[in-house]
Amino acid sequence: MSSAADALTIHQLLGRIVYFHALFIEPAHRPSPPPGAGPACCNHGASLGRRTADELLHDSAWAALVEVATTIPAHHQPCPKAAGSCCATCCVSAAAAAVAAGWAETECRGYRQDDPAETLLQTCGRAAAARLGRVFAAQHTAPCLALDQLTVPEPLPDVQELPLTGELLALWADPTATARQPVASWLNHCTGLDDVRRVLETRRTES
């Protein structure tokens, strides 16, 4: 995963997260109180000596993922001692979990006008933490004990249910696969969640 082409693909997908978040999620996201800190990262827990956030995230495209997560405080649960000395892979995994859970919550409210089940948010968050965390760890040779213990739950929402979240999880399952195609290219023609909702409703009517 260290080739220039693979790195470019990863950067493009990180950019897609930032773009979709700004276009679709932030305008529709309902602020709510943060849940508090999450578990201690490897460097502040039982597994010391992991590569740090200061070392790997400074001026990195991955830092944008962490910045997006901070705009979703209701789901972002960083290390209680959050600092540059934290395990970088733990930071990325926690940020990915926040993004996926926040997106799933916002999509459910936007399309269904109701609150999602907590199990759905946990499933999306855990899957994103595992998938994006593993891509980051492989790209930077930054193994992480907490990441090793993560498994991807099933079933995951698909693009017919939650288009933004479903695409996010699908693309990051194997982001450098040469046969990968955009999962939901029609999203590129939408300008907000209302547009996405109308597409979904039209597809349901036609099916």
N, C-alpha and C positions, 0 to 999 in steps of 0.2 A: 504493500500500500504506500510505498515511499516514492513512487514515480511522480514526475511532474504532472502527468495527465490525471492521476488519481487525486493528487493534492488540489488540482484545479476543480475537479468534480466536487470534492468535499467543500471547497470554498463556495462554489456555486449553490450547493444545497443549503449551506449556512446562510447565504444571502437570500435564498428563497424563504427561509424561516423568518428572517428579519422583515422582508418585504410583506409577506402574508400577515405577519403579526401587526405591522403598522397599518395595513390596508383593511384587514378584516376584523381582527380581534380587539385591538385597543379601542376603536370607536364604539364597540358594542359591549366591552367588558364591564361588569359591575364591580366596583370596588368593595372589598370586604376585609375584615381584620385578618392580619397574618396569623398562621397557626403556631408560630414560634419556631425555634431552632429545631433542626433535625438531629440525627445521630452524629457523633464525633467522626470526623474524617480519619483516614488512615494515620495521618501524621499527628493527630491529636487523640488517637485511641491506642489500640493494642498493636498496630502495625506501623512502625516508624520508618523513616528513611525513604519515603516515596517522593517522586519528583513533584516539585511545588508549583503552586499557581503563579508565583512570581517568576519562576523559571520558564514555564511553558505558555502561560496565557497572556503575558504582557505583549502588546502589539500583535496578538494572534487573531485570526478570524474567529477562533473559538470564543474569544472574549465577548463577541457580539451575542452569542447564545446566553452567556451569563447576564449580560445587560438586559436582554429581553426578559429573562426570568425575574429580574428585580422589579419589573413592571407588573408582575403577577404575585404580589406578596401573600395572597391567600393560599398559594400552593408552593411557594419557594421556601424550602427548609434547608438552608445551608448549615454547615458545621457551627456549633455554638461558639467556637473560637475563630470564626471566619476571619481569615487573614491571608496574606501572601504566602505564609508558610504552610497553608493547607495542602493536602494531596490534590494535585491538579485534576486527576481523573475523577475523584470524588466530587469536585466542584462542577465539572462538566455533567456528570451523571445527575446531580441534584438539580442543575439548571434544566436539563432535558426533561426530567420528571415534571418540573413546574410548568414548562411550556406545554407539554402534552396534556396534562390535567387541566390547565387553564383554558387551552383551546377546546377540549372536549366539553367543558362546562359551558363556555360561551356559545359553542355551536348548539348544544342541546337547548339552551334557553332561547337562542335565536330562531331555531326551526320549530321546536315543539312548544315553546313558551312554558316550559316547566323545568324544574331542577333535576339534574341527572342523579342516578344512583351513585352512591359513594364508591361502590365496587367498580363501576365503570371508570371513574376518575383514577382510582388506584391502579387498575389494569393498564390504562393508557400511560400513566406516569411511570410505572415499573418497566413497561416495554420500551419506552423511550430512553429511560435511564440505562437499560442494558444495551440497547442497540447503538445509541450515540456514544455511550461510554466506551464500548468496545472498539468503535471506529477510532475514537480519539486515542485510546490506549495503544492500538496497533500503529497508528500513524506516528506517535511520539515515543514508542517503546516505553510506556508508562504503566506497567501492571499495577493492579490495585486489588487488595484483598476483598473490599466491599463489592467491587464489580464482579469478582469471581463467584460471589455468592448469589448474584442476581440471575433469575431465570425469566424468560419471556412468557408471560401468561397467555392463555388462550381461552376463548376466542377474542380476537381483536376487532374493533369496529372497522368496517370497510368504507370505501369512498361513496357508496350509495347511502350509507347511514350518517357518517360524519366525514364529509369530503376533505376538509383541511387536515383533521387529525388522522384520518385513515391514510391519506397520501403521505403525511409525515412519517408514520410508522412503516409504511410499505417501502418508501424510498430508502430509509436508513437500515432496512434489513440487510441490504447488500449494495451500498451506494456506488461502488466502483464496478459493478457488473457491466460488461460491455453490451449486453442485450437490454439493459434497462431503458425503458421508455417512460415519459411522464405518465403518472398514474391517472391523473385527472386534468388533462390539458385544458379542458373547458373552463377551469378555474381562472385561467389567464385572461378570460374575457369578462370576468365579473369585477365589479368595483366595490362590492360590499356584501355583507351577509344576507341582505334582502335579495340581492341578485342570486346568490347561491340557493337560498330558500325557494325562489321561484323556479329555478331549474329543477330542483328536487321534486317540487310539487307537479311540475309539468311531466316529468318522467314517471311519476306514480300514476298520473291520470292516463298516460299513454300505454302503460304496461298492463 
